[in-house]
Amino acid sequence: MTMTSPPISSSPTTRCSSEEEEKRRTTRPKPTMGARGRRASELCVPRIDRHPCRLLHLPLHLPPPSFACMHEVPLLGSLVVLALLSLFPCCSCLSQGAEEEEEDDDCEVRLMGLAGEAAGSPGSGGGFSANGKFSYGYANSPGKRSSMEDFYDTRIDGVDGETVGLFGVFDGHGGARAAEFVKQNLFTNLIKHPKLFSDTKSAIAETYTSTDSELLKAETSHNRDAGSTASTAILVGDRLLVANVGDSRAVICRGGDAIAVSRDHKPDQSDERQRIEDAGGFVMWAGTWRVGGVLAVSRAFGDKLLKQYVVADPEIKEEVVDSSLEFLILASDGLWDVVTNEEAVAMVKPILDSEQAAKKLLQEASQRGSADNITCLVVRFLEQENHLPERPTNDQAS
């Protein structure tokens, strides 16, 4: 009689191993994914929509828990990391989407490489008003940054027979688009305002907010978020009106003294913080004080995801142009981060050529290690004979 062994599949040990293997296979956790085109929902991280600055699910109405337990709160820790990443707007490693997103990022990098009037190397220029009452000069450079997000504008227009000087510095964040838009539209809108001469302050304030609305509408075609500061000076007759949102700054020299005629809008200022909290937002520390842990300025053009808290309402100050007013400096924070108001005025004072004065400020900021784009604009008032640059007489020329 022939004996046959039972089939292997009937072995209890083998059957048990197969069941365990099946259980392990079906219960194996899915790999977490956190790079481009991958899901991050298992990580409890807010969705990043094509740009690390855009925290689409950031609960601005809720105060964050204590930092003492950050290691026990994955969401908060992630928010802080993402807030720090927002300092690098060109970073695309956390963006979602594949080939389509890469094309958009490549286009953005190309545009940013061309943005600003001095991308890649320092640039400068200047001129005089037709009525001989002031000169102006500017200089800017990307500094240590690989991209240029600073813009400036200098215009001297004749409006209803009156000479109007318009000067502005616009420091972009999250890309160059917002700053470029403000440069192209703000002054164009202002000189068309019906109250430019009759109520100049109202005209400036209304133009700031209307230009911001135009920017926000234009941004709907881009699935990204960008913003810009603005520090502007308007010369109408013997009046100088300075307006600003953000942390670009305006400083005048009057009677030899440095006087700030604008205020940096920072979220840790008590009145700004109160305004943000009253609107339902919050301010938290993430390397510096930030609105919602993301933005380091409390007022700006653009920034549509934070628009409820980050307004474009300018603070406006008026100065009389008289013999005591020597010059005005407008500059982005690339200068003011490393140079004080008094130091800037002392540097400009002995230099009668406005362009050379602006170049001096830029050079000093670079030598002091400024890590940001740098834009400087100097307007020198020429009402007094001793303020005019020396010109050779006929005898000297011969």
NUBA-652040 format. One record per atom (N, C-alpha, C): x, y, z. Coordinates in steps of 0.1 Angstrom, whole numbers, plus 5000, padded with zeros to 4 digits. Layout:
N
XYZ/...
// end
This chain:
398
500849885000/500050005000/500950125000/500650224991/501450344990/500950454999/501850505007/501450615016/501850745009/500950845010/501250985005/501151085016/502051175015/502051285025/500951385023/500351435033/499351535032/499851665024/498951725017/499451845010/499951955020/500952025014/501552135023/500552235028/499552265020/498652365024/497852325036/497852195040/497052155052/497852175064/499152215063/499952235075/499452345083/499152325097/498652435105/499652545106/500952515107/501952615108/502052705096/501952645084/501952725072/500752815071/499552765075/498352835074/498352955083/498952935095/499053045105/499953155099/501053115093/501953215088/501253295077/500553225069/499853305058/498853395063/498153365074/497153455079/497853575086/498953555092/499653665098/500253755088/500753695077/501253775066/500153865060/498953795058/497853875052/497453985061/497453965074/497054065084/498054185084/499354145083/500354245082/500254335070/499954265059/499754325046/498654425046/497554385051/496254465051/496354575061/497154565072/497154665082/498354755082/499254735072/500454815071/500154955068/500655055076/500255195075/500755245061/499955335055/500355395043/501555485045/502455485035/503555585037/503155725037/503655805046/503355945046/504056015034/503456115029/503956195018/503956335021/505056405018/505056545021/505756635011/506056584999/506756664989/505756704979/506256744968/505456794957/504456684952/503156714950/502256624945/501856514954/502156524967/501856414977/500856464987/500056374993/499156405003/499856425016/499356525024/499856555037/498856545048/497656495045/496556495054/496856405066/497556295064/497856215076/498756275086/499456385081/500456455090/499856565098/498556585096/497856695102/498456835100/498956855087/499556975083/498557055074/498357185076/497557255067/497957245053/497057245044/497357235030/498157355025/499157335018/499957435012/499557444997/498957554993/498457554979/499357634970/500357564965/501257624955/502257724960/502257754972/503157854978/503257834993/504457824999/504557805013/503957915022/503758035016/503158145024/501658125026/501058035018/499558035018/499057925027/498757955039/498257855048/496757865047/496157775039/494757795036/493757755047/494257675057/493457635068/493857695081/494657805081/495157865093/493957925101/493657875113/492557935121/492858065127/492858175120/493258305126/492458345137/491258295139/490358335150/490658265163/491558165162/491858095175/493258125179/493458155192/494858175197/495558045198/496958055195/497657925195/497957885210/498157745212/498457695225/499857735229/500157715242/501457745247/502657685239/503757755237/504857695230/505557595239/505257595252/505957495261/505557355257/504457335251/504057195248/504057175233/504857255226/504857245211/505157105206/506057035213/506456895209/505256805210/504256845217/503056755219/501856805209/502156905202/501056965193/501656965179/501456855171/502056855158/501556965149/500357005150/499857115141/500557245144/500757285156/501357405159/502857405155/503557295157/504857285153/505057295138/504057235131/504057255116/503857395112/502957465119/502657605115/503857685116/504657665127/505857745130/506857725119/507057595115/507957555105/507557625092/506257615089/505757665076/505957825076/505757885088/505858025088/507258065085/508257985090/509658015088/509957995073/509357895067/509557865053/509057985044/508058055050/507458165042/508558275039/509658265047/510658365044/511358345031/511158225025/511758185012/510758165002/510258274996/509158264987/509358184974/510658164971/510958084959/510957934962/510857894974/510857754978/509657684972/509757574965/508657514959/508557364963/509357324973/509357174976/508157134983/507357224989/506157184996/504857214987/505057264975/503957294966/503257164962/501957174958/501257064953/501157064938/500856954932/500756944918/502056894912/501956854900/503156794893/503656884882/503556834869/504056904858/503457044857/502157064859/501557194857/502157284867/502357244880/502857334890/504357364887/505157274882/506457304879/506657414868/505757404858/505757504848/505457644854/504457654863/504157784870/505357834878/506057744885/507157784893/508257834885/508557764873/509657804864/509357944859/508057964855/507758094850/507958204861/507558174873/507658264884/509058304887/509958204886/511458224889/511958314878/511558294865/512058374854/511558524856/510258534860/509758674862/510458744873/510658664884/511358734896/512758764892/513458684883/514758724879/514858854871/513758884865/513659004857/513059124865/512559094877/511759194884/512659304890/512059414893/512859524898/513659594888/514059714890/514759794880/516259754880/516659684890/518159654890/518459504893/517659414888/517859274891/519159234886/519959174895/521259114892/522359204895/522259334894/523359434897/522759564901/523559644908/523059774913/522659864901/521659954903/521260044893/521060184899/521160284892/520860424898/520560514887/520060634891/519660744882/519160864890/518660964882/518161074889/517761184879/517461304885/517061414876/516661534884/516161644877/515661764883/514261794879/513561864887/512261914883/512362024874/511362044865/511462154855/511462284861/510762304873/510762434879/511962464888/512862364888/514162384896/514062384911/512962334916/512762334931/513262214938/513562104931/514061984937/514761894927/515761814932/516361714925/516061584931/516261474924/516061344930/517061244924/517361134932/518261034928/517860904934/518160794928/517760664933/518860564930/518960454938/519860344936/519260224943/519360114936/518859984942/519659864937/519559764945/520359634943/519659524949/519759404943/519159284950/519959244962/521159304964/521959264976/522359124976/522159054987/522558914988/521458814983/520258874979/519158794975/519358754960/518858634957/518958584943/517858644934/516858704940/515758764932/515558904937/514858984929/514659124932/513159154933/512759194945/511359224948/511059364951/512059444951/511959594954/511659664940/510759764941/510559854930/510559994935/510760084926/510660234929/509960304917/509460424920/508860504909/509160644912/509560714902/509860864902/509160924891/508261024894/507561084883/507361234886/507561314876/507261464877/506261494866/505061524870/503961544861/503361684862/502961734851/502261864851/500761834851/500061874862/498661844864/497961984866/497062014856/496362144857/497262264859/498362254852/499362364853/500262364865/500062264873/500862254886/501862144885/503162164889/504162064889/503961974901/503761844899/503561744909/504661644909/505361624920/506461524921/505861404929/506161284923/505661164930/506861064931/507061014943/508260934945/507760814954/508260694951/507760584959/508760464959/508760394970/509560264972/508560154976/508660044968/507659934970/508459804972/508359744984/509059624988/508159504988/508259424978/507359304977/507759194986/506759104988/507058974995/506158874989/506558744989/505858634983/505958644968/506958714962/507058734948/507058884945/507358914932/507459054928/506259114922/505259034920/504059074912/503359194919/503159184932/502359294939/503059424939/504359424942/505159544942/505159604928/505359524917/505359574904/503959634900/502859574905/501559624902/501359764908/501759774921/501659904928/502460014921/503659974917/504460074910/503760124897/503160034890/502560064877/501260134878/500560124890/499160174890/498960284901/499660284912/499360374923/499360524918/500460574913/500560714909/499760744897/499560654888/498660674877/497260704882/496860624892/495460644897/495460774905/496460814912/496460934920/496361054912/497061074901/497061194894/495661214887/494861104886/493561114880/492461144890/492861144903/491861164914/491361304914/490061324914/489461464913/489861554925/490261494936/490561574948/492061594951/492861564940/494361574942/494761704948/494161814944/494561944949/493661994960/492461964959/491462024969/491561954982/491761824982/491861744994/492861634992/494161664992/495161574988/495261454997/495161475010/495161355019/494161255016/492861305014/491861205011/492061134998/492661214988/492961154975/493961044976/494961064985/496060964986/495460844993/494660865004/494160745011/493160665003/492360734995/491360664986/492160594975/493160654970/493960584959/494660464964/495160464976/495860344982/494860234983/493660254988/492660144990/492060104977/491860194968/491360154955/492360074947/493660114948/494660034941/494859894947/494659884960/494759754967/493559664962/492359724960/491259644955/491559594941/492159684933/492459644919/493459524919/494459534928/495459434929/494859294933/493959304943/493259184948/492459114937/491759194929/491059144917/491959084907/493059144905/494059094895/494658964900/494758944913/495458834919/494558704918/493258724915/492358604914/492858514902/493558574893/494058494881/495258414885/495858434897/496958364901/496658294914/496958164915/496658084927/497758094937/498158224939/499258244949/498958374956/499758404966/499558524974/500858604974/500658734972/501858824972/501358954978/502359034983/502059164989/503159254987/502959384991/503959484990/503759595000/504859645005/504859775012/504759895003/504560005008/504660134999/505060245008/506060325005/506360445011/506460555000/505560645001/505460744989/505560884994/506060974986/506061114989/505461194977/504561284980/503961364969/504261504972/504761574962/505161714963/504161794955/503361884961/502361964955/502562104960/503162194952/503462334956/504462324967/504162394979/505062394990/504662295000/503962184996/503462085005/504161945002/504561875012/505161745010/504261645018/503661555012/502761455018/503361315017/503661255029/504261125029/503261025034/503060915027/502160805031/502860675030/502460585039/503060455039/502160345045/502460225040/501960105046/503160005046/503359935057/504459845058/505659905065/506859845062/508059885069/509059955060/508759995048/509660085041/509460225049/510460305048/510460425057/510760555050/510260665055/510560795050/511160875061/512260945059/512961025069/513361155062/513161275069/513561405063/514661455072/515361555066/516361635073/515861775073/515461815085/514961955087/515862025098/516462135094/517262205103/518462125108/518862035099/520061945103/519661825111/518361815115/517961695123/517261585115/517461465119/516761355112/515461335119/514361335111/512961315116/512261215107/511861105114/511061005107/509661065104/509161055092/507861105088/506960985084/507360865088/506560745086/506760655098/505860565100/505960465110/506060325104/506960245108/506960105104/505760025110/505059965101/503859895106/504159745109/504359725122/504759595127/503559535136/503359405135/502259345143/502359345158/503559375163/503759375177/503459515183/503259615175/502859745180/501459735186/501259795198/500059775206/498859805198/498759925191/497559955184/497359865172/498459825165/498259735153/497859595158/498359545169/497959415174/496559425178/496059535185/494659545189/493759545177/494159615166/493359615154/493159475148/494259405148/494259265142/493359175150/493559185164/492759095172/491259135172/490959255171/489559305170/488959245157/489759225147/489259175134/489159025134/489558965145/489458815146/490758745144/491858815142/493158755139/494058745152/495258695150/496158695162/497558715157/498458755166/499858775164/500658675172/501658615166/502458515173/503858525169/504758475177/506158475175/506558365166/507258385155/507858285146/509058345140/510158355148/511358425144/511258575146/510158625144/509758765147/508258765149/507658875153/506258885155/505558885141/504558795139/503958785126/502458775128/501758835118/500258815117/499958675114/499158605123/498858465120/500058375120/501158425125/502458345124/503058345111/502658425101/503058425088/503758555083/503058665085/503558795078/504058885089/505258945086/505959025096/505559175095/504759215086/504159355085/502659345088/502159455094/500759455097/499859535087/500559605078/499759665067/500559645054/499759625043/500459605030/499359605019/499859625007/499059594995/498959444993/497859394988/497859244985/497559164997/498259044998/498158955009/496658915011/495958875000/494558855001/494058755011/494958655014/494458555024/494458615038/495258725040/495258785053/494658925053/493858955042/493459095040/492559145051/491859055058/490959105069/491759165080/493059135081/493859175092/495059275087/495459245074/496559325069/496059425059/495759545063/495059645055/496059735047/495559805037/496359895029/495960035032/495460065044/495160205048/496360275052/496760385045/498060445048/497960545059/499060565066/499260675075/499860785067/499360905069/499761015060/500261135069/501361185066/501861305073/502261415063/501961535067/502161655058/503261745064/504261785055/505261875059/505261995050/505662105055/505762235047/507162235041/507262265028/508562275021/508962425023/509962445032/510462575034/511962565035/512662675039/514062685039/514762585048/514062535058/514662445068/514562305063/513762275053/513662135048/514762115038/515662025041/516862005032/516661885022/516261775027/516061655018/515161555025/514761455017/513961345021/514661215016/514561115025/515060975021/513860885022/513660805011/512660695011/513560575009/513260465016/514060345014/513360225019/513660105014/513159985019/513959935031/513459835037/514059795050/515459735048/515859705035/517159665033/518259765038/517859895038/518660005043/518460015058/517160025062/516860055076/517159945086/517359825081/517759715090/519159735095/519959805088/521359815092/521859965094/521060065090/521460205091/520360275099/520660355109/519760435116/519360555109/518260625113/517760745107/518860855107/519460865119/520460965120/521760945112/522160815111/523260785103/522960805088/521760775083/521460795069/521460945066/520961035075/520961175072/522361225072/523161185081/524561225082/525361185069/525061075063/525661035051/525261115039/523961155038/523461225027/523761375027/523861425039/523961575041/525161635033/526361585033/527361655025/527361625010/526461545005/526461504991/525361574984/525661684976/524661764970/523961684958/524661594952/524061524941/523161414946/521861414943/520961324949/521261174945/521661154933/521961014928/523160964936/524161044937/525360994945/524960974959/524061054965/523661034979/522960904980/522060864971/521360744971/522360624970/523360634961/524360534959/525160514972/525460624979/526160614991/525460535002/524160555003/523360485012/523360335009/523160304996/523160164992/524460094995/525560164991/526860114994/527160085009/526660175017/526860155032/526060035037/524860025032/523959915036/524559775032/525159775020/525759655015/527059615023/527859715026/529059695034/528759645048/527559695054/527159655067/526459515067/526359455056/525859315055/524359305054/523659405049/522259385047/521859265039/520959185044/520659055038/519459065028/518959185026/517659205018/517959285006/516959294997/517059384986/517159524992/517859614985/518059754990/517659854979/516759944983/516360054974/516360184982/517060284977/517160414983/516760524973/516060624978/515660734970/515760864978/516460954972/516761084979/516161194970/515361284977/514861404971/515461524978/516161614971/516861724978/516061854973/515761934983/514962054980/515962174977/515662244966/516562344961/516062484962/515262514972/514662644974/515762754976/516762714984/517762814988/518962794978/519662904976/520762914966/521862824971/522062814984/523162734989/522862584988/521662544984/521362404982/521662354968/521762454958/521962424944/523362364942/523462264933/524862214930/525662324923/526862324926/527762424920/527862404905/527762514898/527862504883/528962604879/529762574869/530862664866/530262794859/530862914863/530463034857/531163044843/530863144835/531463164822/532963184823/533363264834/534763284835/535463154839/534863074848/535462954852/535562854840/534462854832/534362764821/535462794810/535762924809/536762964799/538162944805/
// end
